[in-house]
């Protein structure tokens, strides 16, 4: 079983949503990718989903 997943972020959506498809997590966020707002919201969504502390280690300026 492959434990590595890609996180694909879609910003400026009407609601936050989380979908697991193939080998990806697709996360829709309400925030726009300005001044780190989308990254902050992504951390909150993933922390709530997995019930643990989440940290972005790479891809700060990427959709992946």
Protein Blocks (a to p, Z undefined) as FASTA:
>chain_A
ZZbdcddddehiabdcdddehjaccdddfbdceehlmmmmmmmmmmmmnopacddfehkl
ccZZ
